[in-house]
Amino acid sequence: MMCNRNKGLTLLLALGLLAGVLVAPAGAAPGRAGNFELSVKFMDATGATSNVSDAGSQVNITVNVSVPAGMENVTDLKLVLDIDSGGVQAEAPVGALNEGEFREHTFQWTPVVYGDHLVVVTAINGTDAAGQTVSTQHFKALGSDITVRSVEASAYTALIGVDEVTLSAALANAGNAPGTAGVTFCIDGTPLATVDQDVPEGGAANAVLVTDFSGYDLTDGEHVIGASLTDWRYSEAASTENITLTNPAARLAVESLTASDGSGLEGANITLTALINNSGTANAPDQTVEFSDGSGVLGLVHNISVGMGQTRPVIFVWSLPDVAADTNLTVTASLGASSASVNVTVLARLARILLSSFTVPDGLRIGDEVNFTATVRNNGTGDATGVVVEFFDGATRLAGSGPFNLSVGSSKAVSLPVRLSGTPDALHTFIARAGGAELNLTKNVAHTPVPARVAISSFTVSPSRRENQPQDSTQSYTLTAVMQNSGEVKSANCTLTIREGARVVASENIALEGGGNLTKTYTWKVKGAGGHTATAALTGSEADPAASTKTARCTLEYTPGFEVLLLVGAIVVAALLFRRSTG
């Protein structure tokens, strides 16, 4: 299915070659077996000494063998290399080696599989297995093993060259080293682009490509999207769902047609404006819009270009035809199979009375006398005489003007006083008429509101009693007056006055909305032992006589003065001193 790429592995998975075998000296003869000292080191292609290297790269295994002091000389020494228990085997003859001498040999090995490897080097004299020395080493070959697990798209429908779609390939690294994969995304086997993506050891990552699929000559319909890569091996995957692609195309429609005026005199010019909309996915150049009135073509407008997603106006100036009487015409703008129409009235040159406006005040109440105003216009082609403006409440005539004349194109505002009657708290339809023209307005006419009436609901003092206060001190009490307006109009002529006897404690004008409540608090300074009375009174034309006055009473008590306490103390002390002197 997939992207057209070389599926050959980037690593030659050939068997590692073993080379560099040392040749034993000529004439060496078998000797006695003995124990040996072995050292093994690994070196990669860069010269670094490590038992970790990249899989697929050559590793030098250098073995140093010697006969320790006190051990027997040997004549047929050889080194045997075994990797992964027979996976790789090699043998290097060393020959004779005397006590205190050493030999060094380098095996060359290319690990072809990533992972952990067991490297065993054996030094043996001839066939003397009992006296052999074995060195076991662990080596790790590193390699990334990245594969494509799945492919997904951010959307499975797209407009070629317009919509950007994000293709995402899910990658997994089964190796023991991080790697970078060159992921090739394709559609129907055709490569789109290659994206390099790092994938951590044993981890996962997503390779992402954003494309609008332009430049590939793709046809409308379903397409297969996929991705492939070559790392340790070749890997590919395709999305489980095909993507549906569509090439851009214009889609034109006449959205609306409007006229600069809904009517006009014969011979006058009216501007027709057609709005052309392109809801498609491509530009539409060199279009022609046709204007007609049902009896024939009025005109053509050429060379109209409408961009993708745009709406543009197309203007045609129409000279109204001659008519014997007022005539309604339907004008149509057409583009292909799409069209829109508008009605225009062609007016014969006659006097024509129109009502251009009609105003009635707000806040109407039964019994009010208000002015109704209508503006009359002669929109015809001849002078008008004997024009009369009349105002109605439904079928009831309220007022009418005297006759007057209107020249062509002139207007006159007529304002007349009317007194409102009929049903209160109801909607009334008011009508203005003149020369056959009519305008109407619907207004609510309310009842006459109940005047403001303010009463004192309650009048209290807090606290009602204070005891043990300093002699002749002045104490503060809080007076609270609650008032209510039972009328429908906000109070404006009502004053609350609070007195203690003839002394005025507080006085202020009370502005209270109709049907509302108001709470006022005042500080009352009281001096003198005993009871005290405060009187709250409402005055003014809006005060309710039945509840305009209320009283509140408090009590104040003093403790004996400080001077009295000193005198008593002095008497007690004097008495004690007297008793001591006489005793």
C-alpha positions as CSV (number, residue, x, y, z in Angstrom):
1,M,0.0,0.0,0.0
2,M,2.6,2.2,1.4
3,C,5.0,5.0,0.6
4,N,7.5,4.1,-2.2
5,R,10.7,3.8,-0.3
6,N,13.7,1.4,-0.3
7,K,12.7,-1.3,2.2
8,G,16.4,-2.5,2.7
9,L,17.7,-2.3,6.2
10,T,20.1,0.5,6.9
11,L,22.2,-1.9,9.0
12,L,23.8,-4.9,7.3
13,L,22.7,-7.7,9.6
14,A,25.6,-9.9,8.6
15,L,27.5,-12.1,10.9
16,G,30.3,-10.4,12.8
17,L,33.7,-11.4,11.4
18,L,36.5,-12.4,13.7
19,A,39.9,-11.4,12.5
20,G,43.4,-10.5,13.7
21,V,44.4,-13.9,14.9
22,L,48.0,-14.1,16.1
23,V,50.1,-16.8,14.7
24,A,52.2,-18.9,17.1
25,P,55.9,-18.8,16.7
26,A,57.4,-21.3,14.3
27,G,58.7,-24.5,15.9
28,A,56.7,-24.2,19.1
29,A,56.1,-27.5,20.8
30,P,53.4,-28.6,23.2
31,G,54.3,-28.0,26.8
32,R,52.7,-28.5,30.2
33,A,49.4,-27.1,31.1
34,G,49.1,-24.3,33.7
35,N,47.0,-21.5,35.0
36,F,47.1,-18.1,33.3
37,E,46.4,-14.5,34.0
38,L,43.8,-13.0,31.6
39,S,42.7,-9.4,31.0
40,V,40.0,-8.5,28.5
41,K,39.0,-5.0,27.3
42,F,36.6,-3.7,24.7
43,M,37.3,-0.8,22.3
44,D,34.8,0.7,19.9
45,A,35.5,2.3,16.5
46,T,36.3,5.7,18.0
47,G,39.0,4.2,20.3
48,A,36.9,4.6,23.4
49,T,37.3,1.7,25.9
50,S,33.9,0.5,27.1
51,N,31.8,-2.6,27.3
52,V,28.9,-0.7,25.7
53,S,28.7,0.2,22.0
54,D,26.3,0.6,19.1
55,A,25.0,-2.6,17.5
56,G,26.3,-3.0,14.0
57,S,29.6,-1.3,14.7
58,Q,32.9,-3.1,15.0
59,V,34.3,-3.8,18.5
60,N,37.9,-4.8,19.2
61,I,38.2,-7.3,22.0
62,T,41.8,-7.2,23.2
63,V,43.0,-10.1,25.4
64,N,46.2,-10.0,27.4
65,V,47.5,-13.4,28.6
66,S,50.5,-14.1,30.8
67,V,52.1,-17.0,32.8
68,P,52.4,-15.9,36.4
69,A,55.6,-16.3,38.3
70,G,56.0,-19.8,39.7
71,M,53.9,-21.4,37.0
72,E,55.2,-23.7,34.3
73,N,56.0,-22.6,30.8
74,V,53.7,-23.6,28.0
75,T,54.3,-24.4,24.4
76,D,50.9,-24.7,22.8
77,L,48.9,-21.8,24.2
78,K,45.7,-20.7,22.4
79,L,42.9,-18.2,23.1
80,V,39.3,-19.2,22.5
81,L,36.5,-16.6,22.1
82,D,32.9,-17.6,22.7
83,I,30.0,-15.1,22.5
84,D,26.5,-15.9,23.6
85,S,27.3,-19.6,24.1
86,G,28.2,-20.5,20.6
87,G,26.6,-17.6,18.8
88,V,30.1,-16.5,17.7
89,Q,33.2,-18.5,18.2
90,A,36.9,-17.9,17.2
91,E,40.3,-19.3,18.2
92,A,43.7,-17.6,18.1
93,P,46.9,-19.7,18.6
94,V,49.5,-18.0,20.8
95,G,52.2,-20.8,20.9
96,A,54.9,-20.9,23.5
97,L,54.8,-18.6,26.5
98,N,57.3,-18.7,29.4
99,E,56.9,-17.8,33.0
100,G,56.7,-14.0,33.4
101,E,55.9,-13.4,29.7
102,F,52.6,-12.1,28.2
103,R,51.0,-12.0,24.8
104,E,48.2,-9.8,23.5
105,H,45.7,-10.6,20.8
106,T,42.7,-8.6,19.4
107,F,39.6,-10.2,18.2
108,Q,37.3,-8.1,16.0
109,W,33.5,-8.6,16.5
110,T,30.5,-6.8,15.1
111,P,27.4,-7.3,17.3
112,V,24.5,-7.7,14.9
113,V,21.7,-7.8,17.6
114,Y,21.1,-5.1,20.2
115,G,21.0,-6.3,23.8
116,D,23.2,-7.9,26.4
117,H,25.9,-10.3,25.2
118,L,28.0,-12.8,27.2
119,V,31.6,-12.8,26.1
120,V,33.8,-15.7,27.3
121,V,37.6,-15.8,26.7
122,T,39.5,-19.0,27.5
123,A,43.3,-19.5,27.7
124,I,44.2,-23.2,27.3
125,N,47.5,-25.0,26.6
126,G,46.9,-27.6,24.0
127,T,44.0,-29.8,25.3
128,D,44.7,-29.3,29.0
129,A,41.2,-28.4,29.9
130,A,42.0,-28.8,33.6
131,G,44.5,-26.1,33.6
132,Q,42.6,-23.6,31.4
133,T,41.7,-20.1,32.6
134,V,38.3,-18.5,31.7
135,S,37.4,-14.8,31.7
136,T,33.7,-14.0,31.5
137,Q,32.6,-10.5,30.4
138,H,29.3,-8.8,29.8
139,F,28.8,-6.5,26.8
140,K,25.8,-4.3,25.8
141,A,25.1,-3.6,22.2
142,L,22.9,-0.5,21.8
143,G,20.3,-0.1,19.1
144,S,17.0,1.6,18.5
145,D,14.2,-0.5,17.1
146,I,11.5,2.1,16.1
147,T,8.3,1.0,14.3
148,V,5.1,2.7,13.2
149,R,2.3,1.5,15.4
150,S,-0.6,3.5,13.9
151,V,-1.5,6.6,11.8
152,E,-4.2,9.1,12.6
153,A,-5.5,12.4,11.1
154,S,-6.9,15.3,12.9
155,A,-9.8,15.4,10.4
156,Y,-11.0,12.8,7.9
157,T,-12.7,15.3,5.6
158,A,-10.7,18.3,4.1
159,L,-10.7,20.8,1.3
160,I,-7.6,20.5,-0.8
161,G,-5.4,23.5,-0.5
162,V,-7.7,25.1,2.0
163,D,-8.0,23.0,5.1
164,E,-4.9,22.0,7.0
165,V,-4.9,18.4,8.4
166,T,-2.5,17.2,11.0
167,L,-1.2,13.6,10.3
168,S,0.2,11.8,13.3
169,A,2.2,8.6,13.3
170,A,2.5,6.8,16.6
171,L,6.0,5.4,17.0
172,A,7.4,2.9,19.5
173,N,11.0,2.1,20.2
174,A,11.5,-1.5,21.4
175,G,15.3,-1.1,21.4
176,N,17.6,-0.3,24.3
177,A,18.9,3.1,22.9
178,P,17.1,6.3,21.8
179,G,16.9,6.8,18.1
180,T,15.8,9.2,15.4
181,A,13.5,7.9,12.7
182,G,12.8,9.5,9.3
183,V,9.1,9.0,9.1
184,T,7.7,9.3,5.5
185,F,4.0,10.2,5.3
186,C,2.1,9.2,2.2
187,I,-1.3,9.3,0.5
188,D,-2.3,6.4,-1.7
189,G,1.4,5.4,-1.8
190,T,2.7,8.8,-2.8
191,P,5.1,10.4,-0.4
192,L,4.0,13.7,1.1
193,A,7.0,14.5,3.3
194,T,9.6,13.0,5.6
195,V,9.7,14.1,9.3
196,D,12.6,13.2,11.6
197,Q,11.4,12.2,15.1
198,D,13.3,11.3,18.2
199,V,12.0,8.3,20.2
200,P,13.4,7.5,23.6
201,E,14.7,4.1,24.6
202,G,11.8,1.8,25.3
203,G,9.4,4.7,24.8
204,A,7.0,6.2,22.3
205,A,6.6,9.4,20.4
206,N,4.4,10.9,17.7
207,A,5.7,12.1,14.3
208,V,3.5,15.0,13.1
209,L,3.0,16.4,9.6
210,V,0.6,19.3,8.8
211,T,-0.5,19.4,5.2
212,D,-3.3,20.8,3.0
213,F,-2.7,18.1,0.4
214,S,-2.1,20.7,-2.4
215,G,0.2,20.0,-5.3
216,Y,-0.6,16.3,-5.6
217,D,-3.4,16.3,-8.3
218,L,-5.7,14.4,-5.9
219,T,-9.2,13.7,-7.0
220,D,-12.4,14.1,-5.0
221,G,-13.1,11.1,-2.8
222,E,-11.6,8.7,-0.3
223,H,-7.8,8.3,0.0
224,V,-5.5,6.1,2.1
225,I,-3.0,7.8,4.4
226,G,-0.1,6.1,5.9
227,A,3.5,6.3,7.2
228,S,6.7,4.2,6.9
229,L,10.2,4.2,8.3
230,T,13.4,2.2,8.3
231,D,15.2,1.9,11.5
232,W,16.4,-1.5,12.8
233,R,13.8,-2.8,10.4
234,Y,11.3,-1.5,7.8
235,S,7.9,-0.6,9.3
236,E,4.7,0.9,7.9
237,A,1.1,1.5,9.0
238,A,-2.0,3.1,7.6
239,S,-4.9,4.8,9.2
240,T,-8.0,2.7,10.0
241,E,-10.2,5.3,8.3
242,N,-9.8,6.8,4.9
243,I,-9.7,10.5,4.4
244,T,-12.2,12.2,2.1
245,L,-10.7,15.1,0.1
246,T,-12.5,17.6,-2.0
247,N,-11.1,20.1,-4.6
248,P,-12.2,23.7,-4.2
249,A,-15.2,25.0,-6.3
250,A,-17.1,28.2,-6.4
251,R,-20.7,28.3,-5.3
252,L,-22.5,31.5,-6.3
253,A,-25.9,32.8,-5.2
254,V,-27.8,36.0,-5.4
255,E,-28.3,36.6,-1.7
256,S,-30.6,39.6,-1.9
257,L,-31.8,42.4,-4.1
258,T,-32.7,45.8,-2.7
259,A,-33.8,49.1,-4.2
260,S,-32.7,52.5,-3.1
261,D,-36.4,53.5,-2.9
262,G,-39.5,51.3,-2.9
263,S,-41.2,53.7,-5.2
264,G,-40.4,56.5,-7.6
265,L,-41.9,58.7,-10.2
266,E,-41.9,57.6,-13.8
267,G,-38.6,58.6,-15.4
268,A,-36.7,58.7,-12.1
269,N,-33.6,56.7,-11.4
270,I,-33.6,53.9,-8.8
271,T,-30.4,52.1,-7.7
272,L,-30.8,48.3,-7.6
273,T,-28.2,46.5,-5.4
274,A,-27.8,42.7,-5.7
275,L,-25.6,41.0,-3.1
276,I,-23.7,38.1,-4.6
277,N,-22.4,35.5,-2.2
278,N,-19.7,32.9,-2.9
279,S,-20.1,30.1,-0.3
280,G,-17.9,27.8,-2.3
281,T,-14.2,26.9,-1.9
282,A,-12.8,28.8,-4.9
283,N,-12.8,32.3,-6.4
284,A,-15.3,33.1,-9.1
285,P,-14.0,35.6,-11.8
286,D,-15.8,37.2,-14.8
287,Q,-19.4,36.6,-13.8
288,T,-22.4,38.4,-15.4
289,V,-25.5,39.5,-13.4
290,E,-28.8,40.0,-15.3
291,F,-31.5,42.5,-14.2
292,S,-35.1,42.0,-15.5
293,D,-38.6,43.2,-14.7
294,G,-40.7,40.2,-16.0
295,S,-41.4,41.8,-19.4
296,G,-37.7,41.8,-20.5
297,V,-34.1,42.4,-19.6
298,L,-33.4,45.7,-18.1
299,G,-29.6,45.3,-18.3
300,L,-26.5,43.2,-17.7
301,V,-23.5,43.9,-15.4
302,H,-20.3,42.1,-16.6
303,N,-16.9,41.3,-15.2
304,I,-18.0,40.6,-11.7
305,S,-15.5,38.7,-9.5
306,V,-16.4,37.2,-6.2
307,G,-13.7,35.7,-4.0
308,M,-14.1,32.6,-1.9
309,G,-16.2,33.2,1.2
310,Q,-17.0,36.8,0.1
311,T,-20.2,38.7,-0.5
312,R,-20.0,41.7,-2.9
313,P,-22.6,44.2,-4.2
314,V,-23.5,44.5,-7.8
315,I,-25.2,47.8,-8.7
316,F,-27.5,48.6,-11.5
317,V,-29.2,52.0,-12.1
318,W,-32.7,51.7,-13.4
319,S,-34.7,54.5,-15.1
320,L,-38.3,54.0,-14.2
321,P,-40.7,53.6,-17.2
322,D,-43.7,55.8,-18.0
323,V,-47.0,54.5,-16.6
324,A,-50.6,55.6,-16.9
325,A,-51.3,54.9,-13.2
326,D,-49.3,53.8,-10.3
327,T,-47.8,50.4,-11.2
328,N,-46.1,47.7,-9.1
329,L,-43.2,46.0,-10.8
330,T,-41.1,43.0,-9.7
331,V,-37.4,43.4,-10.6
332,T,-35.2,40.3,-10.5
333,A,-31.4,39.9,-10.4
334,S,-30.2,36.5,-11.8
335,L,-26.8,34.7,-11.8
336,G,-27.0,31.2,-13.2
337,A,-29.8,29.4,-11.5
338,S,-29.9,31.7,-8.5
339,S,-32.0,34.9,-8.3
340,A,-33.6,37.4,-5.9
341,S,-36.4,39.9,-6.4
342,V,-37.7,43.2,-5.1
343,N,-40.9,45.1,-5.7
344,V,-40.8,48.7,-6.8
345,T,-43.9,51.0,-7.3
346,V,-43.7,53.3,-10.3
347,L,-45.7,56.4,-9.5
348,A,-47.7,58.4,-12.0
349,R,-47.3,62.1,-11.7
350,L,-50.3,62.8,-9.3
351,A,-50.6,64.4,-5.9
352,R,-50.0,61.8,-3.2
353,I,-50.5,62.4,0.5
354,L,-48.3,60.4,2.9
355,L,-48.1,60.4,6.7
356,S,-44.4,60.3,7.4
357,S,-44.6,60.4,11.2
358,F,-47.1,60.2,14.0
359,T,-46.1,60.9,17.6
360,V,-48.1,60.4,20.9
361,P,-46.5,61.2,24.3
362,D,-45.7,58.4,26.8
363,G,-47.1,58.3,30.3
364,L,-50.7,58.8,29.2
365,R,-53.5,58.9,31.8
366,I,-57.3,59.1,31.6
367,G,-58.3,62.8,31.7
368,D,-55.0,64.1,30.5
369,E,-54.9,66.7,27.7
370,V,-51.9,66.1,25.4
371,N,-50.8,67.0,21.9
372,F,-50.9,64.5,19.1
373,T,-48.6,65.3,16.2
374,A,-48.6,64.0,12.6
375,T,-46.3,65.0,9.7
376,V,-48.0,65.1,6.3
377,R,-46.1,65.0,3.0
378,N,-47.1,65.4,-0.6
379,N,-45.1,62.7,-2.2
380,G,-46.8,63.0,-5.6
381,T,-46.2,65.1,-8.6
382,G,-49.0,67.6,-8.3
383,D,-50.2,70.1,-5.6
384,A,-52.7,68.9,-3.0
385,T,-55.6,71.0,-1.8
386,G,-58.0,70.7,1.1
387,V,-55.8,68.3,3.1
388,V,-57.3,67.5,6.6
389,V,-55.5,65.7,9.4
390,E,-57.7,63.8,12.0
391,F,-56.8,61.9,15.1
392,F,-58.8,58.9,16.5
393,D,-58.8,56.6,19.5
394,G,-60.0,53.5,17.8
395,A,-63.3,54.5,16.2
396,T,-63.7,57.6,18.3
397,R,-62.6,60.9,16.7
398,L,-60.5,63.0,19.0
399,A,-59.6,66.1,16.9
400,G,-59.3,67.3,13.4
401,S,-57.5,70.2,11.6
402,G,-58.8,72.7,9.2
403,P,-58.1,72.1,5.5
404,F,-54.7,73.2,4.1
405,N,-52.8,72.9,0.8
406,L,-49.5,71.0,0.2
407,S,-47.2,71.7,-2.8
408,V,-45.2,68.9,-4.5
409,G,-42.5,67.5,-2.1
410,S,-43.5,69.7,0.8
411,S,-44.4,68.5,4.4
412,K,-46.4,70.0,7.2
413,A,-46.5,69.0,10.9
414,V,-49.9,69.2,12.5
415,S,-50.2,69.2,16.3
416,L,-53.6,69.2,18.0
417,P,-54.7,69.0,21.6
418,V,-56.8,65.9,22.6
419,R,-58.3,64.9,26.0
420,L,-58.0,61.2,26.8
421,S,-61.0,59.2,27.9
422,G,-62.2,55.6,27.9
423,T,-61.0,52.6,29.7
424,P,-58.1,53.1,32.1
425,D,-55.1,50.8,32.4
426,A,-55.6,49.5,28.9
427,L,-54.0,49.6,25.5
428,H,-55.5,52.3,23.2
429,T,-54.9,52.3,19.4
430,F,-54.5,55.9,18.2
431,I,-54.8,56.7,14.5
432,A,-53.7,59.6,12.4
433,R,-55.4,60.0,9.0
434,A,-54.9,62.4,6.1
435,G,-56.0,62.1,2.5
436,G,-56.4,58.3,2.6
437,A,-53.1,57.8,4.4
438,E,-53.0,56.3,7.9
439,L,-50.6,55.6,10.7
440,N,-51.4,54.1,14.1
441,L,-49.7,53.8,17.5
442,T,-50.7,51.6,20.4
443,K,-50.1,53.1,23.9
444,N,-51.1,52.2,27.4
445,V,-53.4,54.7,29.1
446,A,-53.2,54.5,32.8
447,H,-55.6,55.7,35.6
448,T,-55.0,58.8,37.6
449,P,-52.6,57.8,40.4
450,V,-53.5,58.0,44.1
451,P,-51.7,61.0,45.7
452,A,-49.0,60.4,48.2
453,R,-50.1,59.7,51.8
454,V,-47.3,59.2,54.4
455,A,-48.0,57.6,57.8
456,I,-45.8,56.7,60.8
457,S,-45.9,52.9,61.1
458,S,-43.8,52.8,64.2
459,F,-41.7,55.0,66.5
460,T,-39.3,53.4,69.0
461,V,-36.4,54.2,71.3
462,S,-33.4,52.1,72.1
463,P,-32.5,51.4,74.9
464,S,-35.7,52.1,76.7
465,R,-33.8,52.5,80.1
466,R,-30.3,53.4,81.3
467,E,-29.3,52.9,85.0
468,N,-26.3,53.8,87.1
469,Q,-25.1,56.5,84.8
470,P,-22.7,59.2,86.0
471,Q,-24.4,62.0,87.9
472,D,-25.8,64.8,85.6
473,S,-24.4,63.1,82.5
474,T,-26.0,63.3,79.0
475,Q,-26.8,59.9,77.5
476,S,-27.5,59.0,73.8
477,Y,-30.6,57.0,72.8
478,T,-31.5,55.9,69.3
479,L,-34.9,56.8,67.9
480,T,-36.2,54.8,65.0
481,A,-39.2,56.0,62.9
482,V,-40.7,53.7,60.2
483,M,-42.9,55.4,57.6
484,Q,-45.1,54.1,54.8
485,N,-46.5,55.8,51.7
486,S,-49.9,54.3,50.9
487,G,-50.3,56.4,47.8
488,E,-48.9,55.8,44.2
489,V,-46.9,59.0,43.9
490,K,-43.6,59.8,45.5
491,S,-44.0,62.2,48.4
492,A,-42.7,65.7,48.0
493,N,-44.5,67.8,50.7
494,C,-44.1,65.9,53.9
495,T,-41.8,66.7,56.9
496,L,-40.9,64.5,59.9
497,T,-40.2,66.5,63.1
498,I,-39.1,64.8,66.4
499,R,-39.3,66.8,69.6
500,E,-38.7,66.3,73.3
501,G,-41.1,68.8,74.7
502,A,-40.4,72.0,72.8
503,R,-36.9,71.0,71.9
504,V,-36.5,69.8,68.3
505,V,-34.4,66.6,68.1
506,A,-34.5,66.2,64.3
507,S,-36.5,67.5,61.3
508,E,-36.2,66.5,57.6
509,N,-38.3,66.3,54.5
510,I,-39.5,62.8,53.7
511,A,-39.3,61.8,50.0
512,L,-40.9,58.3,49.8
513,E,-41.8,56.4,46.7
514,G,-45.4,55.3,46.2
515,G,-46.2,52.1,48.1
516,G,-42.8,52.2,49.7
517,N,-41.4,52.1,53.3
518,L,-38.7,54.2,54.8
519,T,-36.8,53.7,58.1
520,K,-35.0,56.7,59.7
521,T,-32.8,56.6,62.8
522,Y,-31.8,59.6,64.9
523,T,-29.6,60.1,68.0
524,W,-31.5,61.5,71.0
525,K,-29.4,63.3,73.7
526,V,-31.1,62.9,77.1
527,K,-30.1,64.6,80.4
528,G,-31.9,64.5,83.7
529,A,-33.0,61.6,85.8
530,G,-36.4,60.2,85.2
531,G,-38.6,59.5,82.2
532,H,-38.3,61.4,78.9
533,T,-40.8,61.4,76.0
534,A,-40.0,62.0,72.3
535,T,-42.8,62.8,69.9
536,A,-42.6,62.1,66.1
537,A,-45.0,64.1,63.9
538,L,-45.5,64.3,60.1
539,T,-46.6,67.6,58.7
540,G,-47.4,68.8,55.2
541,S,-50.2,68.1,52.7
542,E,-49.1,64.5,52.1
543,A,-49.1,63.5,55.8
544,D,-51.8,61.0,56.8
545,P,-53.8,62.7,59.6
546,A,-54.8,59.3,61.0
547,A,-51.2,58.2,61.7
548,S,-49.1,61.3,61.7
549,T,-48.0,61.4,65.4
550,K,-46.4,58.8,67.6
551,T,-44.4,58.9,70.9
552,A,-41.5,57.0,72.4
553,R,-40.4,57.0,76.1
554,C,-37.1,56.2,77.8
555,T,-35.8,56.4,81.5
556,L,-32.5,57.7,82.7
557,E,-31.1,57.0,86.3
558,Y,-27.9,58.3,87.9
559,T,-25.6,56.8,90.5
560,P,-24.4,58.9,93.6
561,G,-21.7,61.4,92.7
562,F,-17.9,60.9,93.2
563,E,-17.7,63.6,95.9
564,V,-20.2,61.7,98.0
565,L,-18.1,58.6,97.9
566,L,-15.0,60.6,99.0
567,L,-16.9,62.1,101.9
568,V,-18.1,58.7,103.1
569,G,-14.6,57.3,102.8
570,A,-13.2,60.2,104.9
571,I,-15.8,59.7,107.6
572,V,-14.9,56.0,107.8
573,V,-11.2,56.7,108.1
574,A,-11.8,59.3,110.8
575,A,-13.9,56.9,112.8
576,L,-11.2,54.3,112.7
577,L,-8.5,56.7,113.9
578,F,-10.8,57.9,116.8
579,R,-11.3,54.4,118.0
580,R,-7.6,53.7,118.1
581,S,-6.8,56.9,120.0
582,T,-9.4,56.2,122.6
583,G,-8.6,52.6,122.9
